[in-house]
Amino acid sequence: MTTIQVGVCGWGDQHELYVQGVRNRDKLSVYASHFPIVEVDSSFYAILPQRNYESWVKDTPERFGFIVKPHQGMTGHQRGDASGSRRELFRQFEESIQPVVEAGKLKALLFQFPPWFDCTREHVQYVAACRQAMQAYPFAVEFRHQSWFESRYSERTLDFLRKIEATHVVCDEPQVGKGSVPIVPAVTKPSLALVRFHGRNKAGWRDPGEGQNWRDVRYLYRYSETELAEWVEHIRLLEQEADEVCILFNNNSGGDAAANAKQFSEMLGLAPTGLNPRQMDLFST
């Protein structure tokens, strides 16, 4: 029977989950009383010390799972990196995540490639090299350039991911040209399907506006019940082919991710077990 798990991307900004005054260091523990999985985004910006992962392992229940994003220098977001420094980044990153690996809590490494990372022979070879470097770990790939799923390349892209035993990340995002990908509900690795909801803010996806933080604008979106209902069928198709389906909401800017994640969980009829005990409010009855 397929396991379906729903969570969000990052736990720090999910303010509606936390009572006033909760300390930052306690937020993951509280988060893990609501959801069974989470995406680690901070690893994209820095190689984190092992003590961070050790703390997160301790703060979460036994069956909790982490989807970890590798450092941006590993996915081509930092252009011009020398191959030597990139190899060192891979080594440092692999070393840093070992507490999660050893605890059996790593669901996948999420290699999210940048919007300019188009479908070329060079880039295909680079994805294969990343997979080779991280062959010991579950490996997921998210493309953000439309060319990978143009009619002439779409099936070849999926076949390539199957060949290297990588999970294809199914995305819901604004359709605004080359810098976004369509919904492609396909399973390329039977052990895991991964879905990420980015919102549908078309204007913010392309141009956040002068003086505005692009992340604050791009992911500012609340999915309606009708929009989520359209996705129930996609999830049912994925669960026919995958042993596990992990679903992540990334529409964090307005505090919508956790609410949408809970709403979608209810629509799918999910009742997560094995969570941390829920903390009671001081004056709750």
Order of alpha helices (4+ residues) and beta strands (2+ residues): beta-alpha-beta-alpha-beta-alpha-alpha-beta-alpha-beta-alpha-beta-beta-alpha-alpha-alpha-beta-alpha
